[in-house]
């Protein structure tokens, strides 16, 4: 059993997926149709945290960016549970989610503020704007599968880009997020049963912000490739305007259309990362 849990593929795929899948249903069953449905997306965070602990045992006090991530995820989960338990929505929910992303950036980059150049500040501004866009878009689509699908492919895209000459551990983390989000989404296809609550999207957006900051400031990952993932946050708007796809309105088929767009956007971003990696290796 221990050898299975030490397998990187199990840690970053099967384990978080099965935990999120199983716990989503258990939370709903244990807490009832109202509270259970609101809190079911906490299963995403639990599955993801279990994977994080196996990938790298928690260290206190944390020093590196990767050591800080579990604490940021735990904070996001606690605040998300409070918001979902009180059924708070609107600007309060959005504001707290955005502040969490800022906290993640501040804690990860605070020790090197004095050494950040103009280009670095531009990257920070872009990260802040993307985190804000993610918070707004997920909130606008919480009653459909759209927000979860956006974050599913964003997690996978970040994982794939980090695997290309950047960091295998960050890649594992990104894929673990994708798997945990996927386990929750399986409960909601083809019919939505649980909305993506704050306890789910707070964790995913906070972790994605932290991982992107790690990749941009501590590795040689391609910033251009990561920027190409941004349209993932707009796939529902793209689907509504594309001939052949805009007439698909049934929840199940529509989710598949959104997933197709997500795959295409991720493929473009990954191709860019491969191209830039090849150019860098060739010396030109």
N, C-alpha and C positions, 0 to 999 in steps of 0.2 A: 504493500500500500504506500509506504513512504517513498519507494522508488518511482511510483506513478506520480506522486505529488511533486517530486523533484524534476520531473520531465518538463522542460520549458513549454512544449506544445500543450501539455495538460494544464499547466499553470495559466497560460494566456489564452486558452480557448475553451476547452471542454469544462473545466472547473467553474469559471465565472458564468458560463452559459447555463449550466445545469443548476447552479445555485440560484441565479436570478429567475430562471424558469420555475423552479420548485417553490421558492420563497414568495414569488408574486402571488401564486395561488394560495399558499398557506396564510399569508397576511390577510388576503381577502376573506378567507374562510374563518380565520380566528377573530377578526375584528368586525365582521359584518359587512353588509352591502354599502354602507355609507363611509364610515371611517376606514374600513378595509380597502375600498376602492381608491380613496384619497391617498392612502399610505402605501399602496402596493408597489409604487415605483422605488421605494426605499430598497427593494430587492436588488436593484441595479447597483446601488452603493455597497450593499453587503457582499455581493458577488465580487465586485471590483476590489474591495478592501481585502477580502480573503486572498485574492490573487496577488495583490501588492505585498502582503505579509510573507507569502511564499517566495516571491521574486527577490525580496530583500527584507530581512528581519528589521523591524523598527528600531531606530537608534535614538536615545535621548541623552543630552540635547542634540537635535539634528543639526548638522553642519552643511552638508552638501544639498544641492537642489533636490536630488532624488530622495534623500532622507527626510526632507520637509514635506514631500508630497502626501504621505499617509496622514499626516496631521492636518493638512489642508482639506483632504477628502473627508476626514472625520468631522472637522468643523462644519463643512458644507452639509454633511448628512444631518448633524444635530440641528442646525438652523432650518434645514429643509423640513425636518420632522415637526418642528415647532410651527412653521408656516402652514404645513398641510394639516396638522392637528387642529389648528385654529381656523382653518379654511380661509386664510387671508389671500386676497388676490389683488390684481391691479398694480398700482404703482409701488405699494409696499413690497410685494413679492418681487417685482422687477428690480427695485432699488437694492434690496438685500443681495440678490443674485449678482448684480453688477459690482457692488462693493466687495463681494467675495473674490471676484476676478481681480480687482485692484489690489486686494490684500495679498493674493497669490503673487502678483507681479512685484509688489513692494517687498515682500519677504524674500523672494528668490533673488532679486537684483539689488536690494538695499545695500549690501556690503560693497558693491562696486559702482555706486552712484557717481562717485567722484572721477571714475575712469571712463564713463560712458561719453563717447564723442557724439557729434551731431547726427551721424548716421544711426547710432544706437538709439538716440531719442526719437528719431523718425520711426524706427522699428517699434519702440514702446508705444508711440501714438497709434500706430497701425494696429497693434495688439489690443489696445484699449477700445478702439473703434470696432474691431471685429467682435470683441467680447460683448460690447453693447448691442451690436447687431444680432448676435446669437441670442442674447437675453430677450430682445424684443420679438424676434421671429419665433422662438420656441414658445413664448407666452401667447403669441397670436394664434398658434396652431395647436395648443395643448389638448383640445378636444378631439383632434384627429391624430393619425399616425405621423403626420408630416414632421413635427418637431423631433420625434424619436428617430425617424429615418435620416434626417439631417445630421444629427449627432452620431448616429451609427456609422455613416460613411465618413464623417469628419474624423472620428476616432481611428477608423481603419486607414484612411488616407495619411494621417499623421504617423501612424505606425509603419506604414509601407515606406514613406519618405525617410523616416529615421533609420530604417534598415539599410538604406542605400548609402553606405559610407559614413554613417553618423553614429548611431548608438543602438546596439542590440537590446539593451535593457529598456530604453525608451520605446523601442519597437514592441517589445513584450507588453509594456504597460498600455500602449495604444491599442493593441489587439485584445488585451484583457478588457478594456473599456468597451470595445466593439462587441465582444462576446457577451458581456453582461447586459448591454443595451439590447442585443439581439434576443437574449432569453426573455426579457420583458416584452419585447415586441411580438414574440410568438404567441403570447396570450391575447394580443390585440389584432390578430389577423385571422380571418378576413373581417371580423367585426370588432370594433373598439370596445373593450370592457373596462379598462382603467385609463384615466388620463395620465399623462406624464407630469407628475407632481413636482413640487420644488425639491423634495428629497432625492429625486432622480436627476432633474436637469441642473440643479445647483452643483451636484457632484461632477457631472460630465463637463459642464462649461468651465468650472474652476480647474479641473484636472487638465482639460485641453489647453486652457490659457497657460498653465504652469509648464506643460510639456512643450508648447510652442516657444515659450521664453527660454527653456533649457536648450532647445534645438538651435535657436537663433543666436544665443549668447555664449553657449558652452560647447557647441559642436560646429561642424562644417556643413550642416544640412542646408539645402538650397532654400533661401527665402522666397525666391520666385516660384518654386514649385509649391511651397506652402500657401502662397498667395492665391494660386490657382484653385485651391480648395474652397476659397471663400464663396463662390457661387453655389456651393452645397446648401448654404443658408437661404437660398432663393429658389430651390427646385420646385416648390409648389407654385410659385409665380411663373416659372418657366413652363411648367406643365400646362398651366392654364392658357398659354399663348402659342403653344406649338401645334401646328396642324397634325391631325392624326392622334394626338394625345389629349387635346383640350376637351374632346367630347367624352372622354372616359371619366365618369363621375361616380360609379359604384365603388365603395370603399376598398374592396379587395383588389380588383384590377387597377384602381387608381394608385394604390400603394406599390404595385408592381411597376407601374409607369415611373413613379418617383424613384424607386430603386434602380431602374434602368438609367435614369438621368444621373443618379449618384454614382453608378459604376462608370459611366462615360466621363464624368468630371474627375473622378479619382484616377482613371486611366490616363487622362491628359496630364494631370499633375505628376503622376509617377513617371510618365514618359519624359517630362521636362527634367525631373530629378535625375533620371538615368542619362539623359543627354548632357546635362551640365556636369555630372560626375565623370562621364567619359571625356569631355573636353578638358576637365581639370587634370585627369590622369594622363592625358596625352601631352600636357604641357603648353597648350595653346590657350 
